[in-house]
Amino acid sequence: MSTKPTLALVGATGAVGTVMREIISGREDVYGEIRLVASARSAGKVLQVRGEDVVVQALAPEVFDGVDIAIFDVPDEVSATWVPIAAERGATVIDKSGTFRMNPQVPLVVPEVNPGDAANRPLGIVSTPNCTTLSMMAAMGALHEEFGLKELVVASYQAVSGAGVAGSARLYDEVEALAGDRTVGTTAGDVRKVLQNKLGDGDDTFPAPVAFNVVPWAGSLKEDGWASEELKLRNESRKILGIPDLKVSATCVRVPVITTHSLAVHATFEREITVADAHRILEAAPTVVLVDDPANGIYPMPIDVVGTDPTYVGRVRQALDFPNTLDLFVCGDNLRKGAALNAAEIAELIVATEYTA
C-alpha cells in the first residue's frame, strides 16, 4: 500500500472547500496526489493547494479511480448520488453533508471524542457532524468522559456563513444598505422597508433580515415546529457520545455574525461537578481553549475566535437551581472546526492508522 495516499476534495471551490484547501496546505503533508473536484461549471479552474497549482476536475465516476480518501463538501442531494459511487470505486469517503449521518452503518466521528468509530465503516463512508454540533462537541466530550453527560439544553447563535457564501453575501449587503441611517431599527418594520427598497424582494437566503436582528430559525421545518438544525444537534450528539437516550433540547438562532457559531449550554451530569472540575478538564483538552475571566471582560466571542481552530469555552458557572449542572458559553469557527477541520482530522486519523510510513 502506498505510504502517501491520494486525496480527492469534492466541492473544492465552495466556502468550506476553500477553507479545506487552506487547512490541508497548512498541516502536515501526508498525501501524495491531491485532486480538486467540483461541478462542471468550475472544471478547468486552477486553484492552489500545498503551494501548487491544481486544475479542478468535473465530478465524474472516473475522477475517483486510484483515490484512497475523498472528502465531500456538497449539498445533500449531490452526496446521496456521488458518495456511493466514490466508495464503490475504492475510496474511503468522509462526507460533510447530512445524508449519511444517522445511517447506523456510517460512523459519525469527532476525532477528539470517538476516534475508534472511524475504523468501523462497512459502507466505506465516515460522516462528520453539523457545524453547530461540532462547535461544542470537543468540550462536551471531554466533560462527559469523566462526569457522564445526562441532559443538554442549548441555545445556538449561528453565523450567516453557515448558509454558505450566499449567507455571508446577504449580511454584507444588508449592513451596507442600512449603514449611516441612525433612525432605522427604531420602528417596527422599518428595517424590512429599507432593505426592500434598496435590495428588492429577490433574496430568500434567510426567512427574515439578519442585520439589526436575530432570527429564531435555522434550517428547514420539521414535525411539531422543530427546525432541522435543532434536531441535528439532538440526534448527532447522541450518536457521537454514544448516549442514545441523552435528553437534548435546542433552540437555534441566526445572528448577524459572518463566521463562528456560539452556543449557550446548560449541561447536567450523572455525577457532581464543580466549576474547578470543568476548568481542569477543559484546560487539559488539547483542542479546547478556556477563556473564562468575566471580571476582566474575558470570555469567548466570535470576533476573537473566527479564523482559528480550537473550541473556546468560558462563562462556566454552577447552575443555581439544578444539581450536577453547569452553564457555559462555547464558540467555534463554523467553517474550520465546524466543517473543514474536522473532516481533515478524520482523514489524517485514517492515514495514521491505516497507511504505513
C-alpha positions in Angstrom: 0.0 0.0 0.0 1.3 3.5 -0.8 2.7 5.4 2.1 1.1 8.6 0.8 -2.5 8.1 -0.2 -4.2 10.0 -2.9 -6.8 12.5 -1.7 -9.8 14.0 -3.6 -11.5 17.2 -2.4 -15.1 17.3 -3.8 -16.7 20.7 -3.6 -13.2 22.3 -3.7 -14.5 25.7 -4.9 -17.1 26.3 -2.3 -16.8 28.2 1.0 -15.8 25.2 3.1 -13.8 23.7 0.2 -11.7 26.9 0.1 -11.1 26.6 3.9 -10.3 22.9 3.4 -7.6 23.7 0.8 -6.1 26.3 3.3 -6.1 23.8 6.2 -4.6 21.0 4.2 -1.9 23.3 2.9 -1.0 24.4 6.4 -0.9 21.0 8.1 1.5 18.1 7.9 1.8 16.8 4.3 0.5 13.3 4.5 -0.8 12.9 0.9 0.6 12.1 -2.4 -1.6 13.4 -5.2 -4.5 15.8 -4.3 -7.3 16.1 -6.8 -9.7 19.0 -6.7 -13.2 18.2 -7.9 -16.3 20.4 -8.4 -19.3 20.8 -10.7 -18.9 21.0 -14.4 -19.1 24.8 -14.4 -16.0 25.0 -12.2 -14.0 22.4 -14.2 -10.8 23.9 -15.6 -10.2 26.4 -12.9 -6.8 26.5 -11.5 -6.6 26.6 -7.7 -3.8 26.3 -5.2 -3.3 23.6 -2.6 0.0 23.0 -0.8 1.5 25.8 -2.8 0.9 24.0 -6.1 -1.5 24.9 -8.9 -4.1 22.2 -9.4 -6.7 22.1 -12.2 -10.2 21.5 -11.0 -11.8 18.3 -12.5 -15.5 17.9 -13.1 -17.4 15.5 -10.9 -17.5 12.1 -12.7 -17.0 8.5 -11.7 -13.5 8.2 -13.2 -12.1 11.0 -11.0 -12.2 8.6 -8.1 -10.1 5.9 -9.8 -7.0 5.5 -7.7 -8.3 7.8 -4.9 -7.7 6.5 -1.4 -9.6 9.1 0.6 -12.3 11.5 -0.7 -13.6 14.4 1.3 -17.0 15.6 0.2 -18.5 19.1 0.9 -21.5 19.2 -1.4 -25.3 19.5 -0.9 -27.2 16.5 0.5 -28.6 15.5 -2.9 -25.2 15.5 -4.5 -23.8 13.4 -1.7 -26.6 10.9 -2.0 -25.7 10.3 -5.6 -21.9 10.6 -5.7 -20.7 9.4 -2.3 -21.7 5.7 -3.0 -20.0 6.0 -6.4 -16.8 7.1 -4.9 -16.9 4.4 -2.3 -17.6 1.8 -4.9 -14.5 3.0 -6.8 -12.5 2.1 -3.7 -12.2 5.5 -1.9 -12.9 5.9 1.8 -15.3 8.8 1.8 -15.6 11.5 4.5 -18.9 13.2 3.9 -19.8 16.6 5.3 -23.4 16.6 4.3 -26.3 15.4 6.4 -27.1 12.5 4.1 -25.5 9.6 5.9 -25.1 11.0 9.5 -27.8 8.9 11.1 -27.3 5.8 9.0 -26.4 3.1 11.5 -23.8 1.7 9.1 -22.0 5.0 8.9 -19.9 6.3 11.8 -20.3 9.9 12.8 -16.9 11.0 14.0 -15.3 13.8 16.0 -11.6 12.6 16.5 -11.3 14.1 20.0 -14.4 12.2 21.1 -14.9 8.9 19.3 -11.8 8.3 17.0 -12.2 4.5 17.2 -15.6 4.7 15.4 -13.8 5.8 12.1 -12.4 2.2 11.6 -15.9 0.7 11.5 -17.2 1.8 8.1 -18.9 -1.1 6.3 -20.1 1.2 3.5 -16.7 2.9 3.2 -18.2 6.1 4.5 -17.5 8.3 7.5 -19.8 11.2 8.3 -18.8 14.5 10.0 -21.4 16.3 12.1 -23.2 19.5 11.5 -21.3 22.7 12.3 -23.5 23.6 15.3 -22.9 20.2 16.9 -19.2 20.4 16.2 -18.9 23.8 17.9 -19.5 22.3 21.3 -18.5 18.6 20.9 -14.8 18.7 21.9 -15.7 20.4 25.1 -18.8 18.3 25.9 -17.0 15.1 25.0 -14.2 15.9 27.5 -16.6 16.7 30.3 -18.7 13.6 29.5 -15.8 11.3 29.7 -15.2 12.0 33.4 -18.7 13.0 34.7 -21.2 11.3 32.4 -23.5 13.7 30.5 -27.3 13.2 31.1 -29.0 16.3 29.7 -28.3 19.2 27.4 -30.3 22.4 26.9 -28.7 24.5 24.2 -29.3 27.9 22.5 -27.2 28.4 19.4 -26.2 31.8 17.9 -25.4 30.8 14.4 -23.3 32.8 11.9 -24.6 33.5 8.5 -21.7 31.7 6.8 -23.4 28.5 8.0 -25.7 29.1 5.0 -22.8 29.2 2.6 -21.3 32.0 0.5 -24.8 33.4 -0.1 -25.4 33.8 3.7 -22.3 36.0 4.1 -23.0 38.0 1.0 -26.6 38.7 2.2 -25.5 40.0 5.6 -22.8 42.3 4.0 -25.5 43.6 1.6 -27.9 44.3 4.4 -25.3 46.0 6.5 -24.3 48.2 3.6 -27.9 49.1 2.8 -28.6 50.1 6.4 -25.3 51.8 7.3 -25.4 55.5 8.1 -29.1 55.8 8.9 -29.4 56.2 12.7 -33.2 56.2 12.6 -33.5 52.7 11.2 -34.2 49.9 13.7 -36.4 52.2 15.9 -39.8 51.4 14.4 -41.4 48.0 13.7 -41.0 47.1 10.1 -38.5 49.9 9.2 -35.6 47.5 8.6 -37.7 45.4 6.2 -38.8 48.5 4.4 -35.3 49.9 3.9 -34.0 46.6 2.7 -36.9 46.1 0.3 -36.4 49.5 -1.2 -32.6 49.1 -1.6 -32.2 45.3 -2.2 -35.6 44.3 -3.6 -37.5 41.1 -2.8 -35.4 38.5 -4.7 -33.4 37.0 -1.9 -34.6 34.1 0.2 -31.3 33.1 1.9 -32.9 33.7 5.3 -36.6 33.9 6.3 -36.1 37.5 7.6 -33.4 40.2 7.7 -30.4 39.3 9.8 -28.8 42.7 10.1 -30.1 44.6 13.2 -31.9 41.4 14.1 -31.8 37.8 15.3 -33.9 35.2 13.6 -35.1 32.3 15.8 -34.8 29.8 13.0 -32.0 27.8 11.2 -32.7 25.1 8.7 -35.9 23.6 7.4 -39.3 22.9 9.1 -39.7 19.6 10.7 -42.5 17.9 12.7 -44.1 19.8 15.6 -42.4 23.1 14.8 -38.8 21.9 15.2 -36.1 23.3 12.9 -33.8 20.8 11.2 -30.7 22.3 12.9 -32.3 21.7 16.3 -32.9 18.1 15.6 -29.5 17.6 14.1 -27.9 18.9 17.3 -30.0 16.4 19.4 -29.6 13.3 17.2 -25.9 13.9 16.4 -24.9 14.5 20.0 -26.5 11.2 21.0 -24.7 9.3 18.3 -21.2 10.8 18.7 -21.2 10.5 22.5 -22.8 7.0 22.4 -25.7 8.1 24.6 -28.8 7.0 22.7 -31.2 8.3 25.4 -29.4 11.6 26.1 -32.0 14.3 26.8 -31.4 17.3 24.5 -33.5 20.4 23.7 -32.2 23.1 21.4 -33.2 26.4 20.0 -31.2 27.6 17.0 -30.9 31.3 16.2 -29.3 33.0 13.3 -27.4 36.1 14.3 -25.6 38.9 12.4 -22.1 37.4 12.6 -20.2 36.4 9.5 -18.3 33.3 10.8 -18.2 31.5 14.2 -21.1 29.8 15.9 -21.8 30.4 19.6 -23.7 28.2 22.0 -25.1 28.7 25.5 -25.0 25.3 27.0 -26.9 24.0 30.1 -25.4 20.6 30.8 -26.4 18.1 33.5 -24.2 15.3 34.5 -24.6 11.9 36.3 -22.0 12.9 39.0 -21.4 16.1 41.0 -19.3 18.5 39.0 -17.8 21.9 40.0 -16.5 24.8 38.1 -13.0 23.9 39.2 -13.5 20.4 37.8 -14.7 21.8 34.5 -11.7 24.2 34.3 -9.3 21.3 35.0 -10.8 19.1 32.3 -11.1 21.9 29.7 -7.6 23.2 30.2 -6.3 19.7 29.6 -8.3 19.1 26.5 -5.9 19.5 23.5 -8.2 21.3 21.1 -10.1 23.4 23.7 -9.1 26.9 24.9 -10.5 28.0 28.3 -11.3 31.7 28.2 -13.1 32.4 31.5 -12.3 35.6 33.3 -15.6 37.6 33.3 -14.4 40.1 36.0 -12.0 41.4 33.3 -14.3 41.1 30.4 -12.7 37.9 29.1 -15.0 35.3 27.6 -15.4 33.6 24.1 -16.7 35.8 21.4 -16.9 35.3 17.6 -14.7 38.4 16.8 -11.8 36.7 18.7 -12.4 33.1 17.6 -13.0 33.5 13.8 -10.2 32.1 11.7 -8.9 29.8 14.5 -9.1 26.1 15.0 -9.9 25.3 18.7 -13.2 25.3 20.6 -13.3 28.2 23.0 -15.2 27.9 26.3 -16.0 30.4 29.0 -18.7 31.7 31.4 -18.5 28.4 33.2 -21.0 28.6 36.1 -22.5 26.2 38.6 -26.3 26.2 37.9 -28.0 27.8 40.9 -31.2 25.7 40.8 -30.1 22.4 39.1 -27.9 19.8 40.8 -24.8 18.4 38.9 -25.3 21.1 36.3 -23.1 23.7 34.6 -23.8 26.6 32.4 -21.2 27.6 29.9 -20.7 29.5 26.6 -18.9 28.0 23.6 -17.6 29.4 20.4 -16.1 27.7 17.3 -15.4 28.8 13.8 -18.1 27.0 11.8 -16.0 26.9 8.6 -12.9 25.5 10.3 -13.6 23.1 13.2 -17.3 23.2 12.4 -16.7 21.8 8.9 -13.3 21.6 7.1 -11.0 20.9 10.0 -13.0 18.0 11.4 -13.1 16.3 8.0 -9.3 16.9 7.6 -8.7 15.5 11.1 -10.7 12.3 10.3 -8.7 11.9 7.1 -5.4 12.3 9.0 -6.7 9.8 11.6 -7.3 7.2 8.8 -3.9 7.9 7.2 -2.1 7.5 10.6 -3.9 4.2 11.5 -4.2 2.5 8.1 -1.3 3.7 5.9 2.3 2.7 6.8 5.2 5.2 7.0 
